[in-house]
Amino acid sequence: MITNPASGTNVHEIAGGIYRINTPVVLPGGAGSFNFNQYLVADDEPLLFHTGPRRMFPLVSEAIGRVLPVQGLRYIAFSHFEADECGSLNDFLAVAPQAVPVCSRVAAMVSVDDVADRAARPLADGEILKLGQHELRWFDTPHLPHAWECGLMMELRTGTFFCGDLFTQGGTGEAPITESDILGPSEAFRGQMDYYAHSPDTGAMLERLAAERPQVLACMHGSAWRGDGAALLRSLAESLARP
């Protein structure tokens, strides 16, 4: 469903009660196209994962409004402290009076509790956040793919893995969800602009995530993906381990 014809912002359900909000953008200098995704979990206590950059707040909030009242948001979650992750955090806190930021304990300590207009709800590694029918487990993933405070979330009922910048794909992200290869396109993108920290713990962290056997990968940039998430994460680890 297109929610803003001018920008092309659209919203689609990719798993039970989980919606992908996508906005395509044109990169400056003729560098092609890119896209930003946010994910809305509709439940008793709705959660938004990623806010998008601050200037996208009108587009993202408009799209949320097609699913549920934006004022009813309870949690504004994000992987790490970066503009496309949480640039419009305070805008959402202003319109959703019961909402609080959700992030890692490190992120709350070093950035969020200073910048945000409301104190964060920091999650410990492995902690589960219950929204109603949906339950999300937090995983600390420092420097995967980047940022000391980085973390990712897994929705346990649907097997949806909110994988942040992992598997970033260029282009418009036109397909809401695909079963086609995304590792090839994401590795081609990384080859042009390597955004990984390449921590010595990267392989072990990817194996830990693979052991959760995700069925849907909710990518921040590009199409979401459905299939054997464990195999795909292990393939990513193999690719990153090559010189």
Contacts in CASP RR format, 6 or more apart in sequence:
PFRMAT RR
TARGET T0000
AUTHOR 0000-0000-0000
METHOD contacts of the structure
MODEL  1
MITNPASGTNVHEIAGGIYRINTPVVLPGGAGSFNFNQYLVADDEPLLFH
TGPRRMFPLVSEAIGRVLPVQGLRYIAFSHFEADECGSLNDFLAVAPQAV
PVCSRVAAMVSVDDVADRAARPLADGEILKLGQHELRWFDTPHLPHAWEC
GLMMELRTGTFFCGDLFTQGGTGEAPITESDILGPSEAFRGQMDYYAHSP
DTGAMLERLAAERPQVLACMHGSAWRGDGAALLRSLAESLARP
1 10 0 8 1.000
1 11 0 8 1.000
1 12 0 8 1.000
1 66 0 8 1.000
2 8 0 8 1.000
2 9 0 8 1.000
2 10 0 8 1.000
3 9 0 8 1.000
3 10 0 8 1.000
3 11 0 8 1.000
3 21 0 8 1.000
3 59 0 8 1.000
3 62 0 8 1.000
3 63 0 8 1.000
3 66 0 8 1.000
4 59 0 8 1.000
4 62 0 8 1.000
4 63 0 8 1.000
7 23 0 8 1.000
7 24 0 8 1.000
7 59 0 8 1.000
8 23 0 8 1.000
8 24 0 8 1.000
9 21 0 8 1.000
9 22 0 8 1.000
9 23 0 8 1.000
9 59 0 8 1.000
9 60 0 8 1.000
9 62 0 8 1.000
9 63 0 8 1.000
10 21 0 8 1.000
10 22 0 8 1.000
10 63 0 8 1.000
10 176 0 8 1.000
11 19 0 8 1.000
11 20 0 8 1.000
11 21 0 8 1.000
11 22 0 8 1.000
11 40 0 8 1.000
11 63 0 8 1.000
11 64 0 8 1.000
11 66 0 8 1.000
11 67 0 8 1.000
12 19 0 8 1.000
12 20 0 8 1.000
12 22 0 8 1.000
12 176 0 8 1.000
12 177 0 8 1.000
13 19 0 8 1.000
13 20 0 8 1.000
14 20 0 8 1.000
14 39 0 8 1.000
14 160 0 8 1.000
14 176 0 8 1.000
14 177 0 8 1.000
14 216 0 8 1.000
14 218 0 8 1.000
14 224 0 8 1.000
14 226 0 8 1.000
15 155 0 8 1.000
15 158 0 8 1.000
15 159 0 8 1.000
15 160 0 8 1.000
15 216 0 8 1.000
16 158 0 8 1.000
17 41 0 8 1.000
17 42 0 8 1.000
17 43 0 8 1.000
17 134 0 8 1.000
17 158 0 8 1.000
18 39 0 8 1.000
18 40 0 8 1.000
18 41 0 8 1.000
18 42 0 8 1.000
18 134 0 8 1.000
18 155 0 8 1.000
18 158 0 8 1.000
18 160 0 8 1.000
18 216 0 8 1.000
18 218 0 8 1.000
19 39 0 8 1.000
19 40 0 8 1.000
19 41 0 8 1.000
19 42 0 8 1.000
19 67 0 8 1.000
20 37 0 8 1.000
20 38 0 8 1.000
20 39 0 8 1.000
20 176 0 8 1.000
20 177 0 8 1.000
20 218 0 8 1.000
20 224 0 8 1.000
21 37 0 8 1.000
21 38 0 8 1.000
21 39 0 8 1.000
21 40 0 8 1.000
21 60 0 8 1.000
21 63 0 8 1.000
21 64 0 8 1.000
22 35 0 8 1.000
22 36 0 8 1.000
22 37 0 8 1.000
22 173 0 8 1.000
22 176 0 8 1.000
22 222 0 8 1.000
23 35 0 8 1.000
23 36 0 8 1.000
23 37 0 8 1.000
23 56 0 8 1.000
23 59 0 8 1.000
23 60 0 8 1.000
24 33 0 8 1.000
24 34 0 8 1.000
24 35 0 8 1.000
24 171 0 8 1.000
24 172 0 8 1.000
24 173 0 8 1.000
24 174 0 8 1.000
25 33 0 8 1.000
25 34 0 8 1.000
25 35 0 8 1.000
25 36 0 8 1.000
26 32 0 8 1.000
26 33 0 8 1.000
27 33 0 8 1.000
27 34 0 8 1.000
32 171 0 8 1.000
33 170 0 8 1.000
33 171 0 8 1.000
33 172 0 8 1.000
34 170 0 8 1.000
34 171 0 8 1.000
34 172 0 8 1.000
34 221 0 8 1.000
35 170 0 8 1.000
35 171 0 8 1.000
35 172 0 8 1.000
35 173 0 8 1.000
35 221 0 8 1.000
35 222 0 8 1.000
36 50 0 8 1.000
36 52 0 8 1.000
36 53 0 8 1.000
36 56 0 8 1.000
36 84 0 8 1.000
36 220 0 8 1.000
36 221 0 8 1.000
37 50 0 8 1.000
37 173 0 8 1.000
37 218 0 8 1.000
37 219 0 8 1.000
37 220 0 8 1.000
37 221 0 8 1.000
37 222 0 8 1.000
37 224 0 8 1.000
38 48 0 8 1.000
38 49 0 8 1.000
38 50 0 8 1.000
38 51 0 8 1.000
38 52 0 8 1.000
38 60 0 8 1.000
39 48 0 8 1.000
39 49 0 8 1.000
39 50 0 8 1.000
39 162 0 8 1.000
39 218 0 8 1.000
40 46 0 8 1.000
40 47 0 8 1.000
40 48 0 8 1.000
40 49 0 8 1.000
40 64 0 8 1.000
40 67 0 8 1.000
40 68 0 8 1.000
41 47 0 8 1.000
41 48 0 8 1.000
41 49 0 8 1.000
41 131 0 8 1.000
41 134 0 8 1.000
41 136 0 8 1.000
41 155 0 8 1.000
42 67 0 8 1.000
42 68 0 8 1.000
43 131 0 8 1.000
43 132 0 8 1.000
43 133 0 8 1.000
43 134 0 8 1.000
44 131 0 8 1.000
44 132 0 8 1.000
44 133 0 8 1.000
45 74 0 8 1.000
45 75 0 8 1.000
45 130 0 8 1.000
45 131 0 8 1.000
45 132 0 8 1.000
46 68 0 8 1.000
46 72 0 8 1.000
46 73 0 8 1.000
46 74 0 8 1.000
46 75 0 8 1.000
46 131 0 8 1.000
47 73 0 8 1.000
47 74 0 8 1.000
47 75 0 8 1.000
47 76 0 8 1.000
47 77 0 8 1.000
47 102 0 8 1.000
47 129 0 8 1.000
47 131 0 8 1.000
47 134 0 8 1.000
47 136 0 8 1.000
48 64 0 8 1.000
48 73 0 8 1.000
48 75 0 8 1.000
48 76 0 8 1.000
48 77 0 8 1.000
48 92 0 8 1.000
49 77 0 8 1.000
49 78 0 8 1.000
49 153 0 8 1.000
49 162 0 8 1.000
49 218 0 8 1.000
50 77 0 8 1.000
50 78 0 8 1.000
50 79 0 8 1.000
50 84 0 8 1.000
50 85 0 8 1.000
50 86 0 8 1.000
50 164 0 8 1.000
50 220 0 8 1.000
51 57 0 8 1.000
51 60 0 8 1.000
51 76 0 8 1.000
51 78 0 8 1.000
51 85 0 8 1.000
51 86 0 8 1.000
51 87 0 8 1.000
51 88 0 8 1.000
51 89 0 8 1.000
51 91 0 8 1.000
51 92 0 8 1.000
52 60 0 8 1.000
52 83 0 8 1.000
52 84 0 8 1.000
52 85 0 8 1.000
52 86 0 8 1.000
52 87 0 8 1.000
52 88 0 8 1.000
53 83 0 8 1.000
53 84 0 8 1.000
53 87 0 8 1.000
53 88 0 8 1.000
54 83 0 8 1.000
54 87 0 8 1.000
54 88 0 8 1.000
54 91 0 8 1.000
56 88 0 8 1.000
57 88 0 8 1.000
57 91 0 8 1.000
57 92 0 8 1.000
60 88 0 8 1.000
61 70 0 8 1.000
61 91 0 8 1.000
61 92 0 8 1.000
61 95 0 8 1.000
64 70 0 8 1.000
64 73 0 8 1.000
70 92 0 8 1.000
70 95 0 8 1.000
70 96 0 8 1.000
71 95 0 8 1.000
71 96 0 8 1.000
71 97 0 8 1.000
72 96 0 8 1.000
72 98 0 8 1.000
72 99 0 8 1.000
73 92 0 8 1.000
73 96 0 8 1.000
73 98 0 8 1.000
73 99 0 8 1.000
74 96 0 8 1.000
74 98 0 8 1.000
74 99 0 8 1.000
74 100 0 8 1.000
74 131 0 8 1.000
75 99 0 8 1.000
75 100 0 8 1.000
75 101 0 8 1.000
75 102 0 8 1.000
75 121 0 8 1.000
75 129 0 8 1.000
75 131 0 8 1.000
76 86 0 8 1.000
76 89 0 8 1.000
76 92 0 8 1.000
76 93 0 8 1.000
76 96 0 8 1.000
76 99 0 8 1.000
76 100 0 8 1.000
76 101 0 8 1.000
76 102 0 8 1.000
77 101 0 8 1.000
77 102 0 8 1.000
77 103 0 8 1.000
77 136 0 8 1.000
77 153 0 8 1.000
77 162 0 8 1.000
78 85 0 8 1.000
78 86 0 8 1.000
78 89 0 8 1.000
78 101 0 8 1.000
78 102 0 8 1.000
78 103 0 8 1.000
79 85 0 8 1.000
79 147 0 8 1.000
79 150 0 8 1.000
79 151 0 8 1.000
79 152 0 8 1.000
79 162 0 8 1.000
79 164 0 8 1.000
79 165 0 8 1.000
79 220 0 8 1.000
80 103 0 8 1.000
80 104 0 8 1.000
80 107 0 8 1.000
80 146 0 8 1.000
80 147 0 8 1.000
80 149 0 8 1.000
80 150 0 8 1.000
80 151 0 8 1.000
81 103 0 8 1.000
81 107 0 8 1.000
81 110 0 8 1.000
81 111 0 8 1.000
81 112 0 8 1.000
81 115 0 8 1.000
81 147 0 8 1.000
81 149 0 8 1.000
82 147 0 8 1.000
84 220 0 8 1.000
85 220 0 8 1.000
86 101 0 8 1.000
86 103 0 8 1.000
86 112 0 8 1.000
89 101 0 8 1.000
89 112 0 8 1.000
89 115 0 8 1.000
89 116 0 8 1.000
90 115 0 8 1.000
90 116 0 8 1.000
90 117 0 8 1.000
92 99 0 8 1.000
93 99 0 8 1.000
93 100 0 8 1.000
93 101 0 8 1.000
93 116 0 8 1.000
93 117 0 8 1.000
93 118 0 8 1.000
94 117 0 8 1.000
99 118 0 8 1.000
100 118 0 8 1.000
100 119 0 8 1.000
100 120 0 8 1.000
100 121 0 8 1.000
101 108 0 8 1.000
101 112 0 8 1.000
101 116 0 8 1.000
101 118 0 8 1.000
101 119 0 8 1.000
101 120 0 8 1.000
101 121 0 8 1.000
102 120 0 8 1.000
102 121 0 8 1.000
102 122 0 8 1.000
102 123 0 8 1.000
102 129 0 8 1.000
103 112 0 8 1.000
103 120 0 8 1.000
103 122 0 8 1.000
103 123 0 8 1.000
103 149 0 8 1.000
103 151 0 8 1.000
104 122 0 8 1.000
104 123 0 8 1.000
104 138 0 8 1.000
104 140 0 8 1.000
104 149 0 8 1.000
104 150 0 8 1.000
104 151 0 8 1.000
105 122 0 8 1.000
105 123 0 8 1.000
105 124 0 8 1.000
106 140 0 8 1.000
106 142 0 8 1.000
106 148 0 8 1.000
106 149 0 8 1.000
107 120 0 8 1.000
107 122 0 8 1.000
107 149 0 8 1.000
108 119 0 8 1.000
108 120 0 8 1.000
108 122 0 8 1.000
109 122 0 8 1.000
110 148 0 8 1.000
110 149 0 8 1.000
111 149 0 8 1.000
112 120 0 8 1.000
113 119 0 8 1.000
113 120 0 8 1.000
121 129 0 8 1.000
123 129 0 8 1.000
123 138 0 8 1.000
124 138 0 8 1.000
124 140 0 8 1.000
125 138 0 8 1.000
125 139 0 8 1.000
125 140 0 8 1.000
126 137 0 8 1.000
126 138 0 8 1.000
126 139 0 8 1.000
126 140 0 8 1.000
127 137 0 8 1.000
127 138 0 8 1.000
128 135 0 8 1.000
128 136 0 8 1.000
128 137 0 8 1.000
128 138 0 8 1.000
128 156 0 8 1.000
129 135 0 8 1.000
129 136 0 8 1.000
129 137 0 8 1.000
129 138 0 8 1.000
129 153 0 8 1.000
133 157 0 8 1.000
134 155 0 8 1.000
134 156 0 8 1.000
134 157 0 8 1.000
134 158 0 8 1.000
135 155 0 8 1.000
135 156 0 8 1.000
135 157 0 8 1.000
136 153 0 8 1.000
136 154 0 8 1.000
136 155 0 8 1.000
136 156 0 8 1.000
136 162 0 8 1.000
137 153 0 8 1.000
137 154 0 8 1.000
137 156 0 8 1.000
137 212 0 8 1.000
138 151 0 8 1.000
138 152 0 8 1.000
138 153 0 8 1.000
139 151 0 8 1.000
139 152 0 8 1.000
139 153 0 8 1.000
139 154 0 8 1.000
139 205 0 8 1.000
139 208 0 8 1.000
139 209 0 8 1.000
140 150 0 8 1.000
140 151 0 8 1.000
141 150 0 8 1.000
141 151 0 8 1.000
141 152 0 8 1.000
141 205 0 8 1.000
141 209 0 8 1.000
142 148 0 8 1.000
142 149 0 8 1.000
142 150 0 8 1.000
142 151 0 8 1.000
142 199 0 8 1.000
142 201 0 8 1.000
143 150 0 8 1.000
143 197 0 8 1.000
143 199 0 8 1.000
143 201 0 8 1.000
143 202 0 8 1.000
144 150 0 8 1.000
144 151 0 8 1.000
144 152 0 8 1.000
144 166 0 8 1.000
144 196 0 8 1.000
144 197 0 8 1.000
144 199 0 8 1.000
144 201 0 8 1.000
144 202 0 8 1.000
144 205 0 8 1.000
144 206 0 8 1.000
145 165 0 8 1.000
145 166 0 8 1.000
145 195 0 8 1.000
145 196 0 8 1.000
145 197 0 8 1.000
146 165 0 8 1.000
146 195 0 8 1.000
146 196 0 8 1.000
146 197 0 8 1.000
147 197 0 8 1.000
152 161 0 8 1.000
152 162 0 8 1.000
152 163 0 8 1.000
152 164 0 8 1.000
152 166 0 8 1.000
152 209 0 8 1.000
153 161 0 8 1.000
153 162 0 8 1.000
154 160 0 8 1.000
154 161 0 8 1.000
154 162 0 8 1.000
154 209 0 8 1.000
154 212 0 8 1.000
154 214 0 8 1.000
155 161 0 8 1.000
155 162 0 8 1.000
158 215 0 8 1.000
158 216 0 8 1.000
159 212 0 8 1.000
159 213 0 8 1.000
159 214 0 8 1.000
159 215 0 8 1.000
159 216 0 8 1.000
160 214 0 8 1.000
160 215 0 8 1.000
160 216 0 8 1.000
160 217 0 8 1.000
160 218 0 8 1.000
161 209 0 8 1.000
161 212 0 8 1.000
161 214 0 8 1.000
161 216 0 8 1.000
161 217 0 8 1.000
161 218 0 8 1.000
161 229 0 8 1.000
162 218 0 8 1.000
163 214 0 8 1.000
163 217 0 8 1.000
163 218 0 8 1.000
163 219 0 8 1.000
163 220 0 8 1.000
164 218 0 8 1.000
164 219 0 8 1.000
164 220 0 8 1.000
165 195 0 8 1.000
165 220 0 8 1.000
165 221 0 8 1.000
166 186 0 8 1.000
166 217 0 8 1.000
166 219 0 8 1.000
166 236 0 8 1.000
167 182 0 8 1.000
167 183 0 8 1.000
167 186 0 8 1.000
167 217 0 8 1.000
167 219 0 8 1.000
167 222 0 8 1.000
167 225 0 8 1.000
167 232 0 8 1.000
167 236 0 8 1.000
168 186 0 8 1.000
168 189 0 8 1.000
168 190 0 8 1.000
168 195 0 8 1.000
168 219 0 8 1.000
168 220 0 8 1.000
168 221 0 8 1.000
168 222 0 8 1.000
169 182 0 8 1.000
169 185 0 8 1.000
169 186 0 8 1.000
169 189 0 8 1.000
169 219 0 8 1.000
169 221 0 8 1.000
169 222 0 8 1.000
169 223 0 8 1.000
170 185 0 8 1.000
170 189 0 8 1.000
170 221 0 8 1.000
170 222 0 8 1.000
171 222 0 8 1.000
173 221 0 8 1.000
173 222 0 8 1.000
173 223 0 8 1.000
174 223 0 8 1.000
175 223 0 8 1.000
176 223 0 8 1.000
176 224 0 8 1.000
177 216 0 8 1.000
177 223 0 8 1.000
177 224 0 8 1.000
177 225 0 8 1.000
177 226 0 8 1.000
178 223 0 8 1.000
178 224 0 8 1.000
178 225 0 8 1.000
178 226 0 8 1.000
179 225 0 8 1.000
179 226 0 8 1.000
179 227 0 8 1.000
182 217 0 8 1.000
182 219 0 8 1.000
182 222 0 8 1.000
182 223 0 8 1.000
182 225 0 8 1.000
182 232 0 8 1.000
183 232 0 8 1.000
183 235 0 8 1.000
183 236 0 8 1.000
183 239 0 8 1.000
187 239 0 8 1.000
190 196 0 8 1.000
196 202 0 8 1.000
196 240 0 8 1.000
198 240 0 8 1.000
199 205 0 8 1.000
202 237 0 8 1.000
202 240 0 8 1.000
203 237 0 8 1.000
203 240 0 8 1.000
203 241 0 8 1.000
206 233 0 8 1.000
206 234 0 8 1.000
206 236 0 8 1.000
206 237 0 8 1.000
206 240 0 8 1.000
207 233 0 8 1.000
207 234 0 8 1.000
207 237 0 8 1.000
209 233 0 8 1.000
210 229 0 8 1.000
210 230 0 8 1.000
210 231 0 8 1.000
210 233 0 8 1.000
210 234 0 8 1.000
210 237 0 8 1.000
211 230 0 8 1.000
212 230 0 8 1.000
213 229 0 8 1.000
213 230 0 8 1.000
214 229 0 8 1.000
214 230 0 8 1.000
214 233 0 8 1.000
215 226 0 8 1.000
215 227 0 8 1.000
215 229 0 8 1.000
216 224 0 8 1.000
216 225 0 8 1.000
216 226 0 8 1.000
216 227 0 8 1.000
217 224 0 8 1.000
217 225 0 8 1.000
217 226 0 8 1.000
217 229 0 8 1.000
217 232 0 8 1.000
218 224 0 8 1.000
219 225 0 8 1.000
225 232 0 8 1.000
END
